[in-house]
């Protein structure tokens, strides 16, 4: 039986569990900072890669389970489970919605705790070696006092909250989801007349003062004390992580990122929008009078927009290997990771722009402003990437034979399409357009729009222009996690 205090979760689960993320920032700053002596660095480097792998595991679990307990992600999951659990009902009752929310909290928090508790125990075990050397012992004592001991308390409190749910509703975890082995499922059953609100868990507990668990100074605050100009920190961004360990699979083509503040500002515009274009036919009848009446329609359009993006993503990823590049290599799952999130974003963005949908229209100073919510689209792809490649191992990414086979087949594909397009162009005598321009103008006809974005990634001197990220490591260095 857990002996922790569940009351600390009465305010907000994501804020309370944010201690996991702030602790990761602090541990990285202490153990992997640039001010370490050569001797200390040599000792720490012996464990660095393994510790970093565990910290990345914790970050991924937080993104997968905790960040989805709020906002649009939570609304989407409630809607999905409502259609599955109460399919026979035309109108879902408020108490049924509360039941679904509690079920999601119980299962997601249980899944999160299982992942991070193992990872933190590994970090504790690996870092203990630092206590055996005089030069690194102070560093170990610092992270033990300021981070690891507090994480142990938080995990005990998390167990206590889960035990409270189990006691109140006579339920427990029964196994893992068939669709997602990392997601635990429970036998929590709905009963008419029961109060399933999350707040009801705490009504009979003694009142305590709830304080923020994030008592550590943020990494950015410590860095601001330095007089030297410092770069933006990882905590200010959402971004995809590097899984490979070789020079050839560590470049900026693997990293899609957005600044959190930019996403917040764009979400405000999205929710205040009068028109959200979910398909090209929605572009009709957009005018100022209608826009003034329809202000803030973005709130109701958000679930549909999210589903639209997911549909586009699934369609693009599926067709890359079923239609565009068949028999590409032996492991297309890993090769999709090599294709990279930027290519996928370019495919989605190009499709939206070319077909003129996915745009939002909001009113500002009695003018209709049209914009494409690029940060929202990127965040969706970043989340998709984290889920898709959560279990992808470095060994798979580092398998050069699979990678080189895929790249070779892509380049051969480009050569064949190019020769066909060039042959067609030669038969046209009254057009002053150059062959390259002719191919770019007719990209869909000769190459296919998805293929063109992949060629930009892997084919040198292609007519569409190379992605600049493939020859850059600026983002890799900024978001370095290994």
C-alpha positions in Angstrom: 0.0 0.0 0.0 1.5 3.4 -1.0 2.0 5.8 1.8 2.2 9.0 -0.3 -0.1 12.0 -0.3 -2.6 12.1 -3.2 -3.9 15.5 -2.2 -1.0 17.2 -4.0 -2.8 16.2 -7.3 -6.1 17.9 -6.3 -5.1 21.0 -8.3 -3.6 19.9 -11.6 -1.9 16.6 -12.7 0.3 18.1 -15.5 1.5 20.9 -13.3 2.3 18.5 -10.4 4.1 16.0 -12.6 6.0 18.8 -14.3 8.6 18.1 -11.6 9.8 15.2 -13.8 10.6 17.6 -16.6 12.2 20.3 -14.5 14.3 17.6 -12.8 15.6 16.4 -16.1 16.6 19.9 -17.0 18.5 20.3 -13.7 20.2 16.9 -14.0 21.4 17.7 -17.5 22.7 21.1 -16.4 24.6 19.6 -13.4 26.0 16.4 -15.0 26.5 17.5 -18.6 27.2 21.2 -18.3 30.1 22.8 -20.2 31.9 23.9 -17.0 32.9 20.4 -15.9 36.6 19.6 -15.4 38.2 17.2 -17.8 38.5 14.5 -15.1 34.9 14.9 -14.0 33.7 14.8 -17.6 35.6 11.6 -18.3 33.9 9.8 -15.4 30.4 11.2 -16.3 30.8 10.4 -20.0 31.1 6.7 -19.1 27.4 6.8 -18.0 26.2 9.7 -20.1 24.6 7.9 -23.0 22.7 5.4 -20.8 21.5 8.2 -18.5 20.4 10.3 -21.4 18.4 7.4 -22.9 16.5 7.1 -19.6 15.8 10.8 -19.4 14.5 10.8 -23.0 12.3 7.9 -22.0 10.8 10.0 -19.2 10.3 13.0 -21.5 8.5 10.8 -24.1 6.3 9.2 -21.5 5.3 12.7 -20.3 4.4 13.8 -23.8 2.5 10.6 -24.5 0.5 10.4 -21.4 0.5 13.5 -19.2 0.3 16.3 -21.8 -2.7 14.5 -23.3 -4.7 14.9 -20.1 -5.5 18.5 -20.9 -6.7 20.7 -23.8 -7.7 19.4 -27.2 -5.9 16.1 -26.8 -8.1 15.2 -23.8 -11.3 16.4 -25.5 -10.5 14.2 -28.5 -9.8 11.1 -26.4 -13.1 11.7 -24.4 -15.0 12.0 -27.7 -13.4 8.8 -29.0 -14.1 6.8 -25.9 -17.7 8.2 -25.7 -18.4 6.8 -29.1 -17.0 3.4 -28.1 -18.4 3.0 -24.6 -21.8 4.6 -25.1 -22.4 3.9 -28.8 -26.1 3.2 -28.3 -26.9 6.6 -26.7 -27.9 9.6 -28.8 -26.9 12.1 -26.1 -24.0 11.4 -23.7 -24.9 12.3 -20.1 -22.6 14.7 -18.1 -21.9 11.9 -15.5 -20.9 9.6 -18.4 -18.4 12.2 -19.6 -17.0 12.5 -16.0 -16.6 8.7 -15.9 -14.7 8.7 -19.2 -12.4 11.5 -18.0 -11.6 9.6 -14.7 -11.0 6.4 -16.7 -8.5 8.2 -18.9 -6.8 9.9 -16.0 -6.5 6.5 -14.2 -5.1 4.6 -17.2 -2.8 7.3 -18.5 -1.3 8.1 -15.1 -0.8 4.4 -14.4 0.9 4.0 -17.8 3.1 7.1 -17.2 4.1 5.9 -13.7 5.1 2.5 -15.0 7.4 4.0 -17.6 9.0 6.7 -15.5 9.4 4.8 -12.3 11.6 2.2 -14.1 13.5 4.9 -15.9 14.2 6.9 -12.7 15.3 3.8 -10.9 17.8 3.2 -13.7 19.0 6.8 -13.5 19.5 6.4 -9.7 21.5 3.2 -10.2 23.6 4.6 -13.0 24.4 7.8 -11.2 25.5 6.2 -8.0 28.9 5.4 -9.5 29.6 9.2 -9.4 29.4 9.1 -5.6 32.4 6.8 -5.5 34.8 9.4 -7.0 35.8 12.5 -4.9 35.6 14.8 -8.0 32.1 13.8 -9.0 30.6 13.1 -5.5 29.4 16.7 -5.0 27.5 16.5 -8.3 25.8 13.3 -7.3 24.9 14.7 -3.9 23.4 17.8 -5.6 21.1 15.9 -8.0 20.2 13.4 -5.2 19.1 16.2 -2.9 17.5 18.5 -5.4 16.0 16.0 -7.8 16.1 12.3 -7.2 14.8 12.3 -3.6 11.9 14.6 -4.7 11.1 12.4 -7.6 10.8 9.4 -5.2 8.4 11.3 -3.1 6.3 12.3 -6.2 6.2 8.7 -7.4 4.9 7.6 -3.9 2.2 10.3 -4.1 1.3 9.2 -7.6 0.9 5.6 -6.3 -1.3 7.0 -3.5 -3.6 8.8 -6.0 -4.0 5.6 -8.1 -4.7 3.6 -5.0 -7.3 6.2 -4.0 -9.1 5.7 -7.4 -8.9 1.9 -7.0 -10.3 2.1 -3.5 -13.1 4.5 -4.3 -14.3 2.7 -7.5 -13.2 -0.9 -6.8 -11.0 -1.1 -9.9 -7.5 -2.0 -11.0 -5.3 -2.3 -14.0 -5.9 -5.5 -16.0 -3.4 -5.4 -18.8 -2.1 -3.4 -21.8 -4.0 -2.2 -24.8 -3.7 -4.4 -27.9 -3.3 -1.3 -30.1 -0.6 0.3 -27.9 1.3 -2.0 -25.5 2.5 1.0 -23.5 -1.1 2.0 -22.6 -2.5 0.2 -19.6 -6.2 -0.5 -19.4 -8.5 -0.9 -16.4 -11.7 -2.6 -15.4 -13.3 0.6 -14.2 -17.1 0.2 -14.7 -19.7 2.9 -15.2 -22.7 2.9 -12.7 -25.6 5.2 -12.8 -25.9 7.5 -9.9 -22.2 7.4 -8.9 -20.1 10.5 -8.7 -17.2 10.0 -11.1 -15.9 13.6 -11.0 -12.2 13.8 -10.4 -12.9 16.4 -7.6 -14.9 13.8 -5.7 -11.7 11.8 -4.9 -10.6 14.6 -2.5 -13.8 15.7 -0.8 -13.3 13.4 2.2 -9.6 14.0 2.5 -8.2 16.4 5.0 -7.6 19.9 3.5 -3.9 20.7 3.0 -2.2 23.6 1.4 -1.3 22.6 -2.2 2.0 24.0 -3.2 3.7 23.9 -6.6 6.0 20.9 -6.8 8.4 22.8 -9.1 10.6 24.2 -6.3 13.8 24.0 -8.3 15.1 27.1 -10.1 14.4 26.7 -13.8 17.4 26.1 -16.0 16.6 29.3 -18.0 16.5 31.3 -14.8 20.0 30.1 -13.8 21.4 30.9 -17.2 19.9 34.4 -17.1 22.2 35.1 -14.1 25.2 34.8 -16.5 26.3 38.1 -18.1 27.1 36.2 -21.3 24.4 36.0 -24.0 22.9 32.5 -23.8 20.9 30.5 -26.4 17.2 29.6 -26.2 16.7 26.5 -24.0 15.0 23.2 -24.9 12.2 23.9 -22.5 11.0 26.8 -24.7 10.4 24.4 -27.7 8.5 21.4 -28.8 10.7 19.3 -31.1 11.4 15.8 -32.4 14.4 14.0 -31.0 17.4 12.4 -32.6 17.5 8.6 -32.3 20.6 7.8 -34.4 24.1 7.8 -33.0 26.1 8.0 -36.3 27.3 11.1 -38.2 25.2 10.2 -41.2 22.0 10.1 -39.3 22.4 13.2 -37.1 21.5 16.2 -39.1 18.7 18.9 -39.0 16.5 16.9 -41.4 15.5 14.8 -38.4 14.3 17.8 -36.3 11.0 19.6 -36.6 10.5 22.2 -33.9 8.3 25.1 -32.8 8.6 27.7 -30.0 6.0 27.1 -27.3 5.2 30.8 -27.2 4.5 31.0 -30.9 2.1 28.0 -30.6 0.2 29.8 -27.8 -0.2 33.0 -29.9 -1.3 31.0 -33.0 -3.8 29.0 -30.9 -5.4 32.3 -29.8 -5.8 33.3 -33.5 -7.2 29.9 -34.3 -9.8 29.9 -31.6 -10.9 33.4 -32.4 -11.3 32.5 -36.1 -14.7 32.9 -37.8 -13.9 30.4 -40.6 -11.8 27.3 -40.5 -11.5 25.7 -43.9 -11.7 21.9 -43.6 -12.0 21.2 -47.3 -11.7 23.4 -50.5 -15.5 23.8 -50.8 -15.6 25.7 -47.5 -14.0 28.7 -49.2 -17.4 29.9 -50.5 -19.2 32.8 -48.9 -16.4 34.2 -46.7 -17.3 37.8 -46.0 -16.9 40.4 -43.2 -20.6 40.4 -42.2 -20.6 36.6 -41.7 -17.2 36.7 -40.0 -18.4 39.2 -37.4 -21.3 36.9 -36.5 -19.2 33.8 -36.4 -16.3 35.1 -34.3 -14.6 32.4 -32.0 -15.9 29.5 -34.1 -12.4 28.0 -33.9 -13.3 26.4 -30.6 -15.9 24.2 -32.2 -13.9 23.5 -35.3 -10.7 22.4 -33.4 -11.7 18.6 -33.1 -12.5 18.5 -36.8 -9.3 20.3 -37.7 -7.3 17.8 -35.6 -9.0 14.9 -37.4 -8.3 16.4 -40.8 -4.6 16.7 -40.0 -4.5 13.1 -38.8 -6.2 11.9 -41.9 -3.7 13.8 -44.1 -0.8 12.4 -42.1 -2.1 8.8 -42.2 -2.8 9.1 -46.0 0.7 10.5 -46.7 2.6 8.0 -44.6 0.7 5.0 -45.9 1.0 6.0 -49.6 4.7 6.8 -49.4 5.4 3.1 -49.2 2.2 1.6 -50.8 2.2 3.8 -53.9 5.2 6.2 -54.2 8.1 3.9 -53.2 7.1 0.3 -53.2 9.7 -2.4 -52.2 11.9 0.5 -51.0 13.8 -1.4 -48.3 13.4 -4.2 -45.8 12.4 -1.9 -42.9 10.1 0.9 -44.1 9.1 1.8 -40.5 12.6 2.8 -39.7 13.1 4.4 -43.1 10.1 6.6 -42.5 12.0 8.0 -39.5 14.9 8.7 -41.9 12.6 10.5 -44.3 12.0 12.8 -41.4 9.3 15.0 -39.9 10.3 18.0 -42.1 9.5 16.1 -45.3 6.2 15.1 -43.8 5.4 18.7 -42.8 6.4 19.9 -46.3 4.0 17.3 -47.9 1.1 18.3 -45.7 1.8 22.0 -46.1 2.1 21.8 -49.9 -1.1 19.8 -50.1 -3.0 22.4 -48.1 -1.6 25.4 -50.0 -2.0 23.8 -53.4 -5.6 22.8 -52.8 -6.4 25.9 -50.7 -7.8 24.5 -47.5 -6.6 24.2 -43.9 -6.6 28.0 -43.7 -8.3 30.1 -40.9 -9.9 33.5 -41.2 -10.2 35.9 -38.2 -11.4 39.5 -37.9 -8.9 42.2 -37.0 -9.8 45.9 -37.2 -12.8 45.0 -39.4 -10.6 43.2 -41.9 -10.6 39.4 -42.5 -7.1 38.0 -42.0 -6.3 34.7 -43.6 -3.5 32.5 -42.3 -2.3 28.9 -42.3 -1.8 27.7 -38.7 1.7 26.3 -39.3 2.7 26.0 -35.6 -0.4 24.0 -34.9 0.3 21.7 -37.9 3.9 21.3 -36.8 2.8 20.4 -33.2 0.5 17.8 -34.5 3.3 16.2 -36.5 5.7 16.4 -33.6 3.2 14.5 -31.4 2.6 12.1 -34.2 6.4 11.5 -34.5 6.8 10.9 -30.8 4.0 8.3 -30.8 5.1 6.7 -34.0 8.7 6.2 -33.1 8.4 5.9 -29.3 9.8 2.3 -29.3 12.3 2.9 -32.2 15.8 1.8 -31.0 19.1 3.4 -32.0 20.3 0.1 -33.4 17.5 0.2 -36.0 18.3 3.8 -36.9 22.0 3.0 -37.2 21.4 0.1 -39.6 23.2 1.5 -42.6 22.4 -1.3 -45.1 18.6 -0.6 -44.7 19.2 3.1 -45.0 21.5 2.9 -48.0 19.2 0.5 -49.8 16.2 2.9 -49.4 18.3 6.0 -50.5 19.6 4.1 -53.6 16.1 3.1 -54.6 14.8 6.6 -54.2 17.6 8.0 -56.4 16.9 5.4 -59.0 13.2 6.3 -58.9 14.1 10.0 -59.5 16.3 9.1 -62.4 13.5 7.1 -64.1 10.9 9.9 -63.6 13.4 12.6 -64.7 14.2 10.7 -67.9 10.5 10.2 -68.7 9.8 13.9 -68.1 12.8 15.1 -70.2 11.8 12.8 -73.1 8.3 14.4 -73.0 9.7 17.9 -72.9 11.9 17.3 -76.0 8.8 16.7 -78.0 7.5 20.2 -77.2 9.1 22.6 -79.6 7.1 25.8 -79.2 7.6 26.4 -75.4 10.6 28.6 -74.3 10.5 27.2 -70.8 13.7 25.4 -69.7 13.5 21.6 -69.0 14.0 22.1 -65.2 11.2 24.8 -65.0 9.0 22.6 -67.1 9.5 19.7 -64.6 8.8 22.0 -61.7 5.6 23.3 -63.3 4.4 19.8 -64.0 5.7 18.1 -60.8 2.4 16.4 -60.1 2.2 15.0 -63.6 5.7 13.5 -63.9 6.9 13.0 -60.3 4.1 13.3 -57.8 4.0 15.9 -55.1 4.9 13.5 -52.2 7.8 12.0 -54.1 9.2 15.5 -55.0 9.5 16.3 -51.2 11.3 13.0 -50.6 13.7 13.7 -53.6 14.6 17.0 -52.0 15.7 15.1 -49.0 17.8 12.3 -50.6 18.7 13.2 -54.3 21.6 15.6 -54.9 21.1 18.2 -57.6 17.4 17.4 -58.1 15.3 20.0 -59.9 13.2 20.9 -56.9 16.1 22.0 -54.7 17.8 20.3 -51.8 16.4 20.7 -48.3 18.9 23.0 -46.5 18.5 20.9 -43.3 20.3 17.9 -44.7 23.7 19.8 -44.7 23.1 21.5 -41.3 23.5 20.4 -37.7 22.5 23.7 -36.0 19.3 22.2 -34.7 21.0 19.0 -33.6 23.4 21.1 -31.5 20.6 23.3 -30.1 18.4 20.4 -29.1 21.2 18.0 -28.3 19.8 15.2 -26.1 22.6 12.6 -26.4 
